[in-house]
């Protein structure tokens, strides 16, 4: 696995660390349809469109997300490897990746990730990571981030998590540079529960039920 892919997979494709992340009897929702977007599981057939989506906003996402991703050196071949890994993780119920498309359009404009609580969260001052079942993060292309629909994305995702997913408490890590996501979590009234100053990340809590 390339160093670039390893860096990203440590964040978005991490093996399950939390005992409560997934149980065999639980069902994975097939999709989310809102007035603005359709979210469906990433598939290998999406690889080319997925690469086009994030690489069209490479500099924007790299500086906003704080994930050391996407690299300007990313190639379609590296992307195919990453997508294949994420699809495998989804099928094995170790982590979930959903692509985001505008309703009635085929263009990919972002992705949403639901992953286990990362092991390194135990090093964050004041964060009771054992209280959380999963982490939620997402990105949108630079163009989509400035749309009216983008402002409503999180307000449409949270009820889906509360009604269709099994978890009670979710953790939302957001880089201090990610102004788009910070505006959304604050608009939803989510509480900030910790800050990792070393990694310039704020943590927000969502109680689904």
C-alpha positions as CSV (number, residue, x, y, z in Angstrom):
1,X,0.0,0.0,0.0
2,X,1.4,3.4,-1.0
3,X,2.3,5.9,1.8
4,X,-0.4,8.3,0.4
5,X,-3.1,5.6,0.5
6,X,-2.0,4.5,4.0
7,X,-2.3,8.1,5.3
8,X,-5.8,8.4,4.0
9,X,-7.0,4.9,5.1
10,X,-5.8,5.5,8.6
11,X,-8.4,8.2,8.7
12,X,-11.3,7.1,6.5
13,X,-10.8,3.3,6.3
14,X,-9.6,2.4,9.8
15,X,-10.3,-1.2,11.0
16,X,-12.9,-1.3,13.7
17,X,-11.5,-0.3,17.1
18,X,-14.7,0.3,19.0
19,X,-16.6,-2.8,20.3
20,X,-19.9,-1.0,19.6
21,X,-19.2,-0.1,16.0
22,X,-21.0,-2.9,14.3
23,X,-22.9,-6.0,15.1
24,X,-23.8,-8.8,12.7
25,X,-27.6,-8.4,13.2
26,X,-27.6,-4.8,12.2
27,X,-28.6,-3.7,8.7
28,X,-26.7,-1.1,6.7
29,X,-29.0,1.5,5.1
30,X,-28.9,1.3,1.3
31,X,-29.0,5.0,0.6
32,X,-30.2,8.4,1.7
33,X,-32.4,10.6,-0.6
34,X,-33.0,14.2,0.3
35,X,-34.5,17.1,-1.6
36,X,-30.9,18.1,-2.5
37,X,-28.7,14.9,-2.6
38,X,-28.6,11.2,-3.0
39,X,-26.0,9.3,-1.0
40,X,-25.2,5.7,-2.1
41,X,-22.3,3.3,-1.2
42,X,-19.1,3.9,-3.1
43,X,-18.6,1.2,-5.7
44,X,-15.6,0.2,-7.8
45,X,-17.5,1.5,-10.9
46,X,-17.4,5.0,-9.3
47,X,-13.6,5.1,-9.2
48,X,-13.1,7.4,-12.2
49,X,-15.8,9.8,-11.3
50,X,-14.7,9.8,-7.6
51,X,-11.2,10.7,-8.6
52,X,-12.4,13.5,-10.9
53,X,-14.6,14.9,-8.1
54,X,-11.9,15.2,-5.4
55,X,-9.0,16.0,-7.7
56,X,-10.8,18.9,-9.3
57,X,-10.7,20.4,-5.8
58,X,-7.3,19.0,-4.7
59,X,-5.8,22.1,-3.3
60,X,-9.1,23.3,-1.6
61,X,-9.7,19.9,0.1
62,X,-6.0,19.4,1.1
63,X,-5.9,22.7,3.0
64,X,-9.4,22.5,4.3
65,X,-9.8,18.9,5.6
66,X,-6.5,18.5,7.5
67,X,-6.2,14.8,6.4
68,X,-3.0,15.2,4.3
69,X,-5.3,14.2,1.5
70,X,-5.8,14.4,-1.5
71,X,-2.2,14.7,-2.5
72,X,-1.3,16.6,-5.6
73,X,0.6,13.4,-6.6
74,X,-2.4,11.2,-6.5
75,X,-2.9,9.2,-9.7
76,X,-5.9,7.4,-11.1
77,X,-4.1,4.1,-10.3
78,X,-3.7,5.1,-6.7
79,X,-7.3,6.2,-6.6
80,X,-8.5,2.8,-7.9
81,X,-6.5,1.1,-5.1
82,X,-8.1,3.4,-2.5
83,X,-11.6,2.9,-3.8
84,X,-11.2,-0.9,-3.9
85,X,-10.1,-0.8,-0.3
86,X,-12.9,1.4,0.8
87,X,-15.5,-0.8,-1.0
88,X,-14.0,-3.8,0.7
89,X,-14.3,-2.1,4.1
90,X,-17.9,-1.2,3.4
91,X,-18.8,-4.8,2.5
92,X,-17.0,-6.1,5.6
93,X,-18.9,-3.6,7.8
94,X,-15.6,-2.2,9.1
95,X,-16.2,1.4,7.8
96,X,-18.7,3.0,5.4
97,X,-18.2,5.3,2.5
98,X,-21.1,7.0,0.7
99,X,-20.7,9.1,-2.3
100,X,-22.8,12.3,-2.6
101,X,-24.6,13.2,-5.8
102,X,-27.0,16.1,-6.4
103,X,-30.5,14.8,-6.8
104,X,-31.3,13.9,-10.5
105,X,-27.6,14.2,-11.5
106,X,-24.9,11.6,-12.0
107,X,-22.0,13.9,-10.9
108,X,-20.2,13.0,-7.7
109,X,-19.7,16.2,-5.6
110,X,-18.5,14.7,-2.3
111,X,-18.3,11.7,0.1
112,X,-19.4,10.9,3.6
113,X,-17.6,8.5,6.0
114,X,-18.8,6.6,9.0
115,X,-15.9,4.9,10.7
116,X,-14.9,3.4,14.1
117,X,-13.5,5.7,16.7
118,X,-9.8,6.0,15.8
119,X,-7.3,4.7,18.4
120,X,-5.4,8.0,18.5
121,X,-8.5,9.8,19.9
122,X,-7.4,8.5,23.3
123,X,-4.6,11.1,23.2
124,X,-7.0,14.0,22.8
125,X,-7.2,16.0,26.0
126,X,-10.6,15.9,27.6
127,X,-12.2,13.6,25.0
128,X,-14.1,10.6,26.5
129,X,-13.7,8.6,23.3
130,X,-15.2,5.5,24.8
131,X,-18.6,7.2,25.0
132,X,-18.9,7.3,21.2
133,X,-19.9,4.6,18.7
134,X,-18.6,6.0,15.4
135,X,-17.1,9.0,13.7
136,X,-18.8,11.0,11.0
137,X,-16.9,13.1,8.4
138,X,-17.5,14.3,4.9
139,X,-16.3,16.5,2.1
140,X,-17.7,18.4,-0.8
141,X,-16.0,19.8,-3.9
142,X,-15.0,23.5,-3.8
143,X,-17.8,24.4,-6.2
144,X,-20.5,22.4,-4.3
145,X,-19.3,23.8,-0.9
146,X,-20.5,27.2,-1.9
147,X,-24.0,26.1,-2.9
148,X,-27.2,26.6,-1.0
149,X,-27.6,22.8,-0.9
150,X,-24.3,22.3,0.9
151,X,-25.6,24.4,3.8
152,X,-28.4,21.9,4.3
153,X,-26.4,18.6,4.0
154,X,-25.7,18.0,7.7
155,X,-29.3,18.8,8.6
156,X,-30.5,16.1,6.3
157,X,-27.9,13.5,7.3
158,X,-28.4,13.7,11.1
159,X,-32.0,12.5,11.0
160,X,-31.0,9.6,8.8
161,X,-28.4,8.6,11.3
162,X,-30.9,8.9,14.1
163,X,-33.6,6.8,12.4
164,X,-31.8,4.4,10.1
165,X,-28.5,3.6,11.9
166,X,-28.0,1.8,15.2
167,X,-25.6,4.1,17.0
168,X,-26.4,6.3,19.9
169,X,-23.5,8.8,20.0
170,X,-21.4,10.0,17.1
171,X,-18.2,12.0,17.1
172,X,-17.6,14.6,14.5
173,X,-13.9,15.6,14.1
174,X,-13.6,18.8,12.1
175,X,-10.3,20.6,11.2
176,X,-10.1,24.2,12.3
177,X,-9.5,25.1,8.7
178,X,-12.7,23.4,7.5
179,X,-14.9,26.5,7.6
180,X,-17.7,24.8,5.6
181,X,-18.1,21.9,8.1
182,X,-17.7,24.1,11.1
183,X,-20.5,26.3,9.9
184,X,-22.8,23.3,9.5
185,X,-22.1,21.7,12.9
186,X,-22.6,25.0,14.6
187,X,-25.8,25.7,12.7
188,X,-27.1,22.4,14.0
189,X,-26.3,23.4,17.5
190,X,-23.8,20.5,18.1
191,X,-21.7,20.8,21.2
192,X,-18.0,21.0,21.0
193,X,-16.6,18.4,23.4
194,X,-12.8,18.6,22.9
195,X,-10.0,20.2,20.9
196,X,-6.8,18.6,19.6
197,X,-4.5,21.6,19.3
198,X,-1.6,19.5,18.0
199,X,-3.6,18.4,15.0
200,X,-5.8,21.6,14.7
201,X,-9.0,19.6,15.1
202,X,-12.2,20.3,17.0
203,X,-14.6,17.5,18.1
204,X,-18.3,17.8,18.2
205,X,-20.9,15.4,19.6
206,X,-24.2,14.2,18.1
207,X,-26.6,12.2,20.3
208,X,-28.7,10.2,17.8
209,X,-31.1,8.8,20.3
